[in-house]
């Protein structure tokens, strides 16, 4: 192989993976939200939901532990503005894509984004996680925020810490409040 062919081969592989994420993640989130909507309608038709209703799917101890850490991240770290715990639950080289498609690389950049998000929306608190699903090292969860907003977090875990995180908001105009 010539140098040009090697260069094209490497760059094609990188572009393929990047494009796959851009296509796969929105499709997964869309299917997730559609399933959630259908499940919510079905459940509401069967009986009223209490504030404690949850759907949790995790089969292995690692999956359950990742969902517990997901709860800890939102309910203890985010809601209490505990940036030490926030840092502990993310990998040092974490990659995060937020509601608006902005990317942070590394925990310090992500913490700065989170602090700016709190400044822009000080009422931002996660009230519940109605749906939590784990599959291997991936988790997907919905979070209910004040104003009956729903967000979805898709996270890839490595060694008990989030290595990649993708955030989606139900209402694009609300997401615009965040940096």
C-alpha positions in Angstrom: 0.0 0.0 0.0 1.2 3.5 -0.8 1.3 6.3 1.8 -1.8 7.9 0.2 -3.8 4.7 0.4 -2.8 4.2 4.1 -3.8 7.8 4.8 -7.1 7.4 3.1 -7.8 4.1 4.8 -7.1 5.5 8.2 -9.2 8.6 7.6 -12.0 6.6 6.1 -12.1 4.4 9.3 -12.2 7.5 11.5 -14.9 9.2 9.3 -16.9 6.0 9.2 -16.9 5.7 13.0 -17.8 9.4 13.4 -20.6 9.2 10.9 -21.9 6.0 12.5 -22.2 7.8 15.8 -24.0 10.8 14.2 -26.5 8.5 12.6 -26.8 5.7 15.3 -27.2 7.9 18.4 -30.1 10.0 17.1 -31.8 6.8 15.9 -31.4 5.1 19.2 -32.7 8.1 21.1 -35.6 8.5 18.8 -36.6 4.9 19.2 -36.0 5.2 22.9 -38.3 8.2 23.2 -40.9 6.5 20.9 -40.8 3.4 23.1 -41.1 5.6 26.2 -44.0 7.4 24.8 -45.8 4.2 23.8 -45.0 2.6 27.2 -46.2 5.7 29.1 -49.5 5.7 27.2 -50.0 2.0 27.7 -49.1 2.2 31.4 -51.4 5.3 31.9 -54.2 3.3 30.2 -53.8 0.5 32.6 -53.5 2.4 35.9 -52.4 5.8 37.1 -48.6 6.2 37.5 -47.4 7.1 40.9 -44.4 9.5 41.4 -42.4 6.4 42.3 -43.0 4.4 39.0 -39.9 3.3 37.3 -38.8 1.1 34.5 -35.3 -0.4 35.2 -33.7 -2.9 32.9 -30.3 -4.4 34.0 -29.3 -8.0 33.9 -25.7 -8.1 35.3 -24.1 -6.8 38.4 -22.0 -4.4 36.3 -25.1 -3.1 34.5 -26.9 -2.5 37.9 -23.8 -0.8 39.3 -23.7 1.6 36.3 -27.3 2.5 36.8 -26.7 3.1 40.5 -23.8 5.4 39.5 -26.0 7.1 37.0 -28.5 7.9 39.8 -25.6 9.1 42.0 -24.4 11.4 39.2 -27.7 13.2 38.8 -29.2 13.0 42.3 -26.1 13.6 44.4 -23.5 15.2 42.1 -25.6 17.4 39.7 -28.5 18.3 42.1 -26.1 19.2 44.9 -23.5 20.8 42.7 -20.9 18.4 44.1 -18.2 18.8 41.5 -15.8 16.5 43.3 -18.3 13.6 42.9 -19.1 14.7 39.4 -15.4 14.4 38.5 -15.2 11.0 40.2 -18.0 9.6 38.1 -16.5 10.7 34.8 -13.3 9.4 33.2 -10.5 12.0 33.0 -10.7 12.0 29.2 -14.5 11.9 29.0 -16.1 12.9 25.7 -19.5 14.6 26.1 -21.9 15.8 23.4 -24.6 18.1 24.8 -28.2 19.0 23.9 -27.0 21.5 21.3 -24.4 19.3 19.7 -21.4 21.0 21.5 -18.6 18.6 22.5 -16.4 18.8 25.5 -13.3 16.7 25.8 -11.8 15.9 29.2 -13.4 16.2 32.6 -12.3 19.8 33.3 -13.9 21.1 30.1 -17.0 19.1 31.0 -17.1 20.6 34.5 -16.8 24.1 33.1 -19.7 23.3 30.8 -21.8 22.0 33.7 -21.1 25.0 35.8 -22.1 27.3 33.0 -25.2 25.3 32.4 -26.1 25.7 36.1 -25.5 29.5 35.8 -27.8 29.6 32.8 -30.5 27.5 34.4 -30.1 27.6 38.2 -33.4 25.7 38.7 -31.9 22.7 36.8 -32.4 19.6 39.0 -33.1 16.0 38.0 -36.3 15.0 39.8 -36.7 11.4 38.7 -35.2 8.8 36.4 -38.4 7.1 35.1 -36.6 4.8 32.7 -33.1 3.3 33.1 -31.8 0.7 30.8 -28.3 -0.9 30.8 -26.8 -3.1 28.1 -23.2 -4.1 28.7 -21.2 -1.0 29.2 -23.9 1.3 27.9 -26.7 3.0 29.9 -29.7 5.0 28.6 -31.9 6.9 31.0 -34.5 9.5 31.1 -34.5 12.3 33.5 -37.5 14.5 34.5 -36.6 18.1 35.2 -38.7 21.0 36.5 -41.3 22.2 34.0 -42.1 18.6 33.0 -39.1 18.5 30.8 -37.5 15.2 29.8 -33.9 14.6 28.9 -32.2 11.4 27.8 -28.6 10.5 28.7 -26.8 7.8 26.8 -23.5 6.9 28.5 -20.7 4.5 27.8 -19.0 3.3 31.0 -15.4 2.2 31.4 -14.0 1.1 34.8 -17.0 2.5 36.6 -16.8 5.9 35.1 -18.5 7.6 32.1 -16.1 7.6 29.1 -18.7 9.0 26.6 -21.9 10.8 27.3 -24.6 12.0 24.9 -27.3 14.4 26.2 -30.7 15.0 24.5 -33.4 17.4 25.6 -37.1 17.0 24.8 -37.6 20.6 23.9 -35.0 22.3 21.7 -35.9 25.8 22.9 -35.2 24.7 26.5 -31.9 23.2 25.4 -30.9 26.6 24.0 -30.7 28.0 27.5 -27.7 25.8 28.1 -24.2 26.8 26.9 
